């Protein structure tokens, strides 16, 4: 039989795993009498845990938001995940939370049992974090946008696009995604009557939260990170191209990074590459270095660039012979 202290800890852990527990089910799980369970619930309330009790057929116990954050119980895997996340955040791309994340990490590691501390030490020694290359975003802005997405509230902000053009936008936020070392907001823009993607580091000043809106089906089938990545792949650069590669899709997918473009199968021996590049010249030399037969479907300007490059190579070979 559990001691009173262990029983309270066990009860607290169970209450944090589900939104609602019926009284009989909770008492059975703890192997105690319902009266003992009620006394334990009262003790947790005295310690500051906001536990709500309801009566009736569907009655039971559940955590509810309180005035202060009570202590939480984490299992081994949850504690390890939190430690890794805090260590990443301490050197991450969200400005303003580095010191806070480091303080929270120190508190967590101080109370970790030896078995968990050994695992976190091993991860720290084996995993070398990459230096953040993308721009940082303000933690307060990120929190405001995330809350607006959750509560389905319009947001207004000033924005400067990639060409340096400034505008004021009022949008219906769908979600925030991190892709290509940057933070993005996916939102429906009523003024454009379409989905738009906004880089958070290009939002000037704070975002203002407005009225509720009726949610729409999420773009990209609900996977916002993939939606953002796909949009960036196909629209991030001015030079757009469709090229048939004379090789199986599986072979090309193993050689061409997903960030470089989308590859669709044409048949067993060919695939279609849709990609973009900063310039047609860079796309020309990338294709020549790919070392595979190909056919450019569009744009026509890329065909001309390849013809000029081919003639230059032929002249160079003739002089070298």
Protein Blocks (a to p, Z undefined) as FASTA:
>chain_A
ZZfklmmmmmmmmmmmpmbdcfklmmmmnopafklmmmmmmmmmmnopacdddedjkgcc
dddddfbdcdddddfklmmmmmmmmmmmmmmcbehilmmmmmmmmmmmmmpcfklmmmmm
mmmmmpccdddfbdcddfklmmmmmmmmmnopacddddddfkopacddddddfbdcdeeh
iacdddddfklopacdddfklpgcjddddddddddddehhlpamlmmmmmmmmmmpmbdc
dddddbdfklmmmmmcfkloccddfblmbccdddddfbfklmmmmmmmnopacddfbdfk
lmmmmmmmmmmmmmmmmmmZZ
